Every structure is written in C-alpha cells, then in structure tokens.
Amino acid sequence: MQHKTSWIAAIGASALLGVSLSASADDGFADYRERFEPLPHFPPIPADNSLTEEKVELGNMLFFEPRISASGVISCATCHNPALGWSDRIPRATGHDGQIGERNTPTVLNSGFLESQFWDGREPDLEGQALGPIEADIEMAMQLEHAIERLTEFSLYQEKFAAAYPDDEDPISTDNLAKALASFQRTLNTPNSPFDRYLRGDLDALDEQEKRGMVAFVDNGCAACHSGPAFTDSNFHRIQVPGSTDVGRYEVTGEERDMYRFRTPTLRNVGVTYPYMNNGATATLEEAVAIMGSEMLGREFEVDKIDDITAFLHTLTGEMPEFEVPALP
Amino acid sequence: MQHKTSWIAAIGASALLGVSLSASADDGFADYRERFEPLPHFPPIPADNSLTEEKVELGNMLFFEPRISASGVISCATCHNPALGWSDRIPRATGHDGQIGERNTPTVLNSGFLESQFWDGREPDLEGQALGPIEADIEMAMQLEHAIERLTEFSLYQEKFAAAYPDDEDPISTDNLAKALASFQRTLNTPNSPFDRYLRGDLDALDEQEKRGMVAFVDNGCAACHSGPAFTDSNFHRIQVPGSTDVGRYEVTGEERDMYRFRTPTLRNVGVTYPYMNNGATATLEEAVAIMGSEMLGREFEVDKIDDITAFLHTLTGEMPEFEVPALP
C-alpha cells in the first residue's frame, strides 16, 4: 500500500535537496538561519551495513514482528508506534508483563542521525541498539538465540534473510537481525518540515512568532547542545529533571563525572513525541521548554518567550516516513 | 498512504460483483459450486448505524488507539494485528500485564458477516462486541468512563466524533465509540479470494487438488456448519477439542444444553489465522481438519483427504483490506 522504492529515489535525490536555495532571499534573519542545517533525507550509512532494499524490507517485517518477544505480542512497533510519532506517548516504557521501565521511549524517527543510542548513549549506533530491547527483561524479554530459532521456523524469513545477506552461509543470525532493523530505521526520517523549507529558502514557511522562537532558541543558548541537523550534539549533559533519580550515563561508565548525564535528545518532531524528559514526567512542550531554561540555562523564561520557542519547535515536525504494515508469515 | 475512499466505491460496486458470471462455464463441478456463495464486498449494515466515511475514519483511529487501555500500550490492533491476519497468531490472547486469556483471538476480518460475536456468541453484533475487550480485565482493562474521559482530552477526537455524529449533543460516548469501531470493522473484508473468483466463473482459479478438497468439504459434511459467504452458520455446536475444558456458550446462557458449545468460526482466511480452535492449541491447518473430522463428523480422514481439504481452505484467503495507520493525537 506504499511506494516501496520511493526511499531509493529519495536517497539519490537527497544530496541535491541538501543544498540551500536561500542564498539570495532575506527576511532579516539570515544570520540566524545560517546557524542551522536542514535535515538530509538520509543519515550516514555505515560501510559495513550498506542500505539495500532487501535489508529494509526485512527490517520492516522484523520491526513489526511480535513473535521475537517472550509473550508473542510485543514488537518494536509496540513502543515505537507509527501512530504515535514512532514512540508511545506514555511517560515510561511499558513492556513484558506490563512492567514499567525507568525511562521515556525515544522516537526512532531520525535516530540514524544520532551519534550514540539510548538515553545513556550505551550503544554507538543502530546496529548496537537494535538487539537491546528484544533481550531486555522489561521490554520484549526474549533471549536472542530463541528469537533466531523462532525466525528460522518460518520459510519466508529464511528466504528474506537469504535475499538480504546472499553471501552468508547462515543468514539468520543476531548480527543480521540487528543490521536489518538498523537499515529499516535509517529510512524513518522526516525531512521537509516547515523549518527545513524555511532554511532552504521558503521564507514564508515560518510565521513571525516561529521566527521569534528561532531567535530565542539561538540567543538563549538552546542551540549549543541542540545543534546539527537532528538538533542534538549527541553529547552527554548533566540534568536532574523533576521526579528523576536516574543516574544516566553513570550506569554505563561508572565514572563519577557521568552521574546524571544524558545524551541530548533530538528535537526533530518534538511536537508529536510527548511526554518529555528521561522520565517522561513532563506532559507539555511548554513545560519542557521552561524546565530546560531553568535547569540547563539558568533562565526563567517568560510566558511569551516559552510560547515563541514552543511555536518554533513545532516547525521541526516533518513529513512522516513511508513504511509497510507487513504481511507476516 | 492508502486510498481512503476506495471502500466507498467498492460498496457501490459490490452488488454487481455479487452476480455469478459462471452460468455458461462448466468444469464438471457445477453442482458443487452452486452450494457456495462468494463473499460480498460488504456485510449487512444495520439501520441504526449507517456506514459513513466519518465513522470509518474515526473507527480506524480508535482501533489503533492504545490510550483507551489501562496500560496505555494495548489497542484493538495489538491482538487484532493487521500484520498477522488481524489476529495474533499465538494460542490464547495475551492482554493487560501479560495475562493470558482462555481463548484464541478470532480475526476481525469479515466479522461483520457473523450473526453473533465472540466464541460463545454473547453479543449479537459488532456494536455489542466492540466495548468488551476494552473493559475486560485481562485485555485492555479500562473502565469505559475512563476511556471516554481520555478521548475527550484530545481536541482531534472532539472534532472527529462531532463530524461522525453531527446530531449528538455529546458525541464522545460509549455508544458512539462502539458504533465507530463497528463501522471500521465492517470495512475489513477480504473479497476476491481464489475461491470467490472460481465461484464467479474463473474455473482455473482453483487447481485440481483444491477442487477435490472442495468436493471432500461438501461430501464429508463440513459445509453443513461452515456455510454461507463467511463459511459459518453463526450457530453453536458442541465440541471439546484436545486440552480444552472451556464450557463455551454455557457461560452465557447457563443452560445445560449449551455446555461446550461454541459458535462456528469463519473459515475465510483460515490459512493465515493459525493457530486454531477455541484454545488455540492446534498449530496447523492439517491438524485442525483432522480434529474436526474426528470430533464433529466422526470420520478419520486419510492423509490425502486432509491435504485436499487443507489446499481448498487456503483458497479462502482473500485480498487484505486497505486501512490507515492513523496519525493519532
């Protein structure tokens, strides 16, 4: 029901679309616009996991496959729900047997642009990320060897893995499971948001309030950490939001300096990926802006400023990606 | 990403398509073919719930809406998963907090053709059926008044309910929730299966084995209960399949004669709605055919006959319906 090959056409065109068209136009904010980068149509593709149609199709199937969970009803798409901004819109992730985790589910949208994965950055890339939630006791609670056994039972998966990894003797492996899921996720990007159109020269794509919000976003220092095309430096910063005792990256490194540090989350599509913060305790974007002002920047934003910045952040919601609801075997 | 209005065109055309085109053709099985009815494109629409585009769109949203469950992560689509034949492909339904119910999840495909709903027929129609799983402690575990409160929080639902029920003062109600879900489900039909094409005159739509299976299906009495366009008489028959102690319809009526009686399940798409039986303990269609032969018909089918009937049953898999993965508020 979708155009399967459109992402292939798009990846070919994305280099062109990355070029700014706005050189001659000016709405008085040229200096500000130049600080930002439009979202490319595709993130970097790692040399050891080329993006092929076969892997993306397989990854799409696996993303929706609940039978690689212990209960048989939880898939990646349960918490990363395409109907809910590829997240879950509840404070903290709910997984196997209704267990509730400690952290808010990050959206998978544009996750290929992040230079580390998970709130604590414990994996460097999507290949490393993909298997974690399958194994985690409070998420899908499935031993990877059992997941591989289940997939191997289906002749359709035997075919699709063989097609995606034609040089492998045993193509159904944990490595290839991770690579296929990562490949699919690298197609889940949201280009052409109003802000991207603005950066590319459509100066009417943002209204006056949204432009004021852009200025406030820069002038108040938000852009220091929320930088780059995905509005994240992929770096770790110390924050304890209301209600959180989570030690963050300290759990990964054991180093004192990493206490309470979390990776900067992307702001792309932040308007549709509520609630906010590592513990999901912040319901609205206005509250989130106020908290970031006071906790990270030491500023008590006035209501007008909060509204302006919030309006700007809503312009970062892009075109939702195409995908298949696969017919699983 | 789909053609929103195609079901409207289809409902207009369905009367035409219901006409048999095969009057002049004959492959030697005319007497058998005449015992069957092709699946109409649409089931009967009740007078008090007209099928409108607005209700279907709203019902589509609600079907995928997990926030009308207590956990916030279970929707109708969790167990009635479009990727899995609009069922779950596990033996027994798994719901709130990982609780496992007593019965296998029936597919919602073509459920509008059934004259009673649930394995025990405790509701007469889809309007009656729709609210049960939301409330059930082992499914979505949500009090209906809380579901209504949650939906009312979203301005988009306020708009969509008002558009679907323009004459209602308080359009967000349990009645209208049920009507919208029922309306959406009435669009989830699977016409144009190989067998339907065969009945309409494409005599090559079935191969020789499948035709032998059709003959065996009639001659052995399967068609006595699996009758009508959806291959069910919507009636109740006594059966205790291996491993089941479920008393079935007795739970509804309390009448001794209803002990162990279950409503005949549809055989439409039975090839993609495994596992089988009220307890889901039967993994393959071949086993299911053998069990039905011995338990219901007092016949021990030979392997060849089982294979023929199974081949025939696979011809009942039709075209999967179009639907939206909605953008939820």
Interface residues (C-beta under 8 A of the other chain):
Chain A: M1 Q2 F64 E65 P66 R67 S71 G72 V73 T78 C79 N81 P82 A83 L84 D88 R89 I90 T94 H96 D97 G98 M320 E322 V325 P326 A327 L328
Chain B: M1 Q2 F64 E65 P66 R67 S71 G72 V73 T78 C79 N81 P82 A83 L84 D88 R89 I90 T94 H96 D97 G98 V272 M320 E322 V325 P326 A327 L328
